[in-house]
Amino acid sequence: MRPIPLRPLIRHFTLLAACIAMVAFTGASVVATAWAQSEGVTLVSHFDVGTTYNDIWGYTAPDGTELAILGTVTGTYFVDVTDPENPEEVGYVGGNSSTWRDMKTYGHYAYSVNESGGGLQIIDLADPKNPTLVNSRIAQFETAHNIFVDEGAGTLWAVGANGPAGRNAYVYALEPDPSSPELITSWGDSYLHDIFVRDGLAFGAAIYAGELWILDVSDLPNIRVLSQIATPGHFAHNTWLTDDGDYCLTTDENSGGHVAIYDVRDPARPRLVSHWTNPESPTSIVHNAFVHGKHAYVSWYTTGVQILDLTDPSAPTRAGYYDTYPGTGTTFDGAWGVYPYSRHGYVYVSDISSGLYVLRFDGARALVSGQVLDGFGTPVEGVDVRALGTSEHAITGVDGTFGLRLLPGDYEIEYSRFGWGTVVRSVEVEQTDLAVGEVVLDQSPLGDVDGTVRDVRGVGLPDVSVRMLGTPFETRTDENGAFAFQSVPEGNRVLQAEALGIYGEPTEVRVTGSTDVQIDLVVFLSATVTDFESDVTGWTVGTAEDDATAGIWELAVLDDAVDSPAQPTADHTENGTHAFVTERGEPGSEARDHDVDGGSTTLESPVWDVSDLPHPVVSFQLWYVNATDLVPDDEFVVSASPDGGANWTEVWRTPDGAQEWRRVELVLPEPFSGTSQLQLRFVASDIGMGSLVEAAIDDLEIYGAEGRILGAVAPAGEGEEFDGTVSLVGAGVEVPLGSDGRFELIVPAGDATIAVDAFGYATATRAVTVATRTTIRETFELARLPHREVTGRVLSEDGSTPLVGAVVACVGTPLRTVTDDDGEYRLDVPVGEYMVHVTAQDFEQTEQSLVVSEEQESVVLDLSVRPAFVTGADRAAPNPFFDETVFRFRVARATDVRLELFDVSGRRVRILFDGPATVGEHEVPWDGRRDSGELLPAGIYFQRFAADGREMRARVIRLR
């Protein structure tokens, strides 16, 4: 459990005396005033784990993951803000308990310091959702107030450190190994509370001197002071440079604190050009300022984050603010840090008491505008203009114009309209409006879509309707289940397969011009289907128990010739006409003239073999009317027999009628699983007081109660391949895991447990619930087992010769490699026990055991192999040949050898060698003739080489 500290009453103990003096002088305190929380800034989300917080930083991973790095008194939280509306904790690294903590990043590493001890923490973010502490450097200092990373120079600066002999600033090289920085130099001419470094210049906040120091650091380890200049509040806490490098901002962390702006184009002669204090809270304390674009983002304790427009550095103006703290006055409460550099343009703020705030600065949004034209210069209306990866989009008007408001950042803007080409253009949005000009959209390039409709077991289905939703495209599959759409406009399309007896989900496909897209539409297939349009063999009406006097079941044409509200005027089948109905009325007849009266009428199905369905399900379309002036007292009953009618079980009944077709789905009970003699009964009755009872059934299907799982495993790095299986625990169902980490599994409907076993990873299991005829998608997080590097050399038996190109493999695993020019190999092997197998040409195959344990940092395993007793016996040259080929082989010791040839029927056609062979090389020619001298026809022949109880076989081809 992570420690949750008491909130400290006093911060900044090193500055305590100064703070007390300022508060005493001003008489300031927390004032209960109206709380104007924001202007031009919108709260996106909030994250709080109930501790005390300090600084904030951020990180964008190569895979697009966005992290907010949130400091606390006890350690550092890593919060996934890729979805800024739903921040989620993904990691925590503890540290010494400290009010102050500062973090920065370089490459895929985060660095952290504090003022209680522990030195420099180095945290690996290669897996951004699993931050890992990899190093803590304490050789030069144990505490520091702040750090800065100069990415251009690859250096890390730690300032406010407790080094010996007054050394409070340390400079480290982050290359070649960012996880183990090397000290370059240290400095102590003045105590620096903060520092910013770029292009060989360092801008230091000498807090106790109350000055901005500018240093020449272009020739490290030499550091030279260029200039010093006092700050307006004489308490310089923080420095930051504008993007163009012309101006430096400082903050004075005291009552009535200032943001000061200096012209530093001549670093030897800095010049104060302006300063800004908060007009609504003139005694409040400023903390840190950061510059992004034309704005400064300033954490201002009790007044939250203040955003200043620096378009004119000599006259900064407030562009917006968001107050995270409900009080005000001269206290160290509220916003500590701010990070405005996220890829998606959101601003992260840390509040001492309430944690992380993810904000959107609306004033930072720029208007991106333009016009869409066709190739002839005519405006195109109705084009969807969308900033990919965001929810921002617009539709062009009749004049083809559009406008999007976007946060600063890099975007891909997509222009699309059905039947027209899709254009994607990259734009770099800053904090000023951007006119992208004219965008030409041509009529769409055309592509083809080909595919197959198959069931979940891979069988192609004929005569299935395939529609491209939202378009005029529709076709039917051929006898193999194949379908094709030609000349489809480029874009995202949705395909739907439809037919009685199948059920499939819509499938999205991307069509691009001049390409042929291949796609499988996977559907669930019914084992039995009847629409009553043609074959009704086996359907019977009536049993010995029936006693109805009217309304007897019959197969009828349903159309509007009979205008009765109690009977359907059309059957349910698309383009169909027939259904079973309880006595179709005559045109002009009354409803009561042909409804069920006087008892029950029964419709019985044929007997079906559903033995391949472990859990059969029956569905059908029902029309049922049960009307009376009183409460209806009749019911529609469905029964089923597992043994061809010998015994019957009621499976469903209903008194509820409706003047419409409705789908009924019945999961049959356990006795019906695997039956080869399923039969159904449908009974309509009028046995109580006189009621208007009409019934009809259509489109009956029987299928298995099963669903489908489409799965994937994570993490799956680029190029990573998996080897393993996926199983349904306790059911004996297993499928291979694809090398890309994907799988498809058909499972019985209901609750199940899925297990994923992948080599090199711990087994992952998950309980899932799958509904009948549905597809669910599951991603399994795989925990990688500890791996160790196994290295070694493959040498000849006497150790004199390294073997090049030898294959080294761990038996029963996908681990396999080939030795290099020095006979060396390397394998990354999970901990465990293995048998290592070595194969090398002209050498005997060799196996040796290998044990890899977590206690080992690495393993060295050298392997030696013996020359093969017989080599080359499986090679003939030339092959194929016309007139003659030569068999060459080498034996390591004298032995008897037999070399013979066989045709494709297995008949021996030639003995080429049969007798003793001396040590060394041997050549045996063959002129394509039998033992008898007869020339053999062109074709394939097989050689069999036998020596010392061993055999080698190979194929030889003779050409005409």
Sequence and secondary structure as in RCSB ss.txt:
>XXXX:A:sequence
MRPIPLRPLIRHFTLLAACIAMVAFTGASVVATAWAQSEGVTLVSHFDVGTTYNDIWGYTAPDGTELAILGTVTG
TYFVDVTDPENPEEVGYVGGNSSTWRDMKTYGHYAYSVNESGGGLQIIDLADPKNPTLVNSRIAQFETAHNIFVD
EGAGTLWAVGANGPAGRNAYVYALEPDPSSPELITSWGDSYLHDIFVRDGLAFGAAIYAGELWILDVSDLPNIRV
LSQIATPGHFAHNTWLTDDGDYCLTTDENSGGHVAIYDVRDPARPRLVSHWTNPESPTSIVHNAFVHGKHAYVSW
YTTGVQILDLTDPSAPTRAGYYDTYPGTGTTFDGAWGVYPYSRHGYVYVSDISSGLYVLRFDGARALVSGQVLDG
FGTPVEGVDVRALGTSEHAITGVDGTFGLRLLPGDYEIEYSRFGWGTVVRSVEVEQTDLAVGEVVLDQSPLGDVD
GTVRDVRGVGLPDVSVRMLGTPFETRTDENGAFAFQSVPEGNRVLQAEALGIYGEPTEVRVTGSTDVQIDLVVFL
SATVTDFESDVTGWTVGTAEDDATAGIWELAVLDDAVDSPAQPTADHTENGTHAFVTERGEPGSEARDHDVDGGS
TTLESPVWDVSDLPHPVVSFQLWYVNATDLVPDDEFVVSASPDGGANWTEVWRTPDGAQEWRRVELVLPEPFSGT
SQLQLRFVASDIGMGSLVEAAIDDLEIYGAEGRILGAVAPAGEGEEFDGTVSLVGAGVEVPLGSDGRFELIVPAG
DATIAVDAFGYATATRAVTVATRTTIRETFELARLPHREVTGRVLSEDGSTPLVGAVVACVGTPLRTVTDDDGEY
RLDVPVGEYMVHVTAQDFEQTEQSLVVSEEQESVVLDLSVRPAFVTGADRAAPNPFFDETVFRFRVARATDVRLE
LFDVSGRRVRILFDGPATVGEHEVPWDGRRDSGELLPAGIYFQRFAADGREMRARVIRLR
>XXXX:A:secstr
        SS  GGGHHHHHHHHHHHT          EESEEEEEEE  SS EEEEEEEE TTS EEEEEEESSE
EEEEE SSTTS EEEEEEE    S EEEEEETTEEEEEESSS  EEEEE SSTTS EEEEEE SS S  SEEEEE
TTTTEEEEES   GGG  EEEEE  S TTS EEEEEE SS  SEEEEETTEEEEEETTTTEEEEEEEEETTEEEE
EEEEE TTS EEEEEE TTSSEEEEEE SBT  EEEEE SSTTS EEEEEE  TT TT B  EEEEETTEEEEE 
BTT EEEEE SSTTS EEEEEE   S  SSSS SEEEEE   TT  EEEEETTTEEEEEEEGGG EEEEEEEE T
TS B  S EEEETTSS EEE  TT EEEEEE SEEEEEEEE TTB  EEEEEEE SS EEEEEEE  B  EEEEE
EEEEETTS B SS EEEETTSS EEE  TTSEEEEEEEESEEEEEEEE TTEE   EEEEE TT EEEEEEEEEE
 SEEE SSS  TT EE  TT   SB  EEEEE STTS  TTS SS SSTT  EEEEE    TT  GGGSS BSEE
EEEE   B  TT SSEEEEEEEEEEEE SS     EEEEEESBTTSS EEEEEE   EEEEEEEEEE  GGGTT 
SBBEEEEEEEE SS  EEEEEEEEEEEEESEEEEEEEEE   TT    EEEEETTTTEEEEE TTSEEEEEEESE
EEEEEEEETTB  EEEEEEE TT EEEEEEE  B  EEEEEEEEEETTS  B TT EEEETTSS EEE  TTSEE
EEEEESEEEEEEEE TTB  EEEEEEE TT SEEE  EEE B SEESTT EESSSBSS EEEEEEESS EEEEEE
EE TTS EEEEEEEEEE SEEEEEEE SB TTS B  SEEEEEEEEETTEEEEEEEEE  
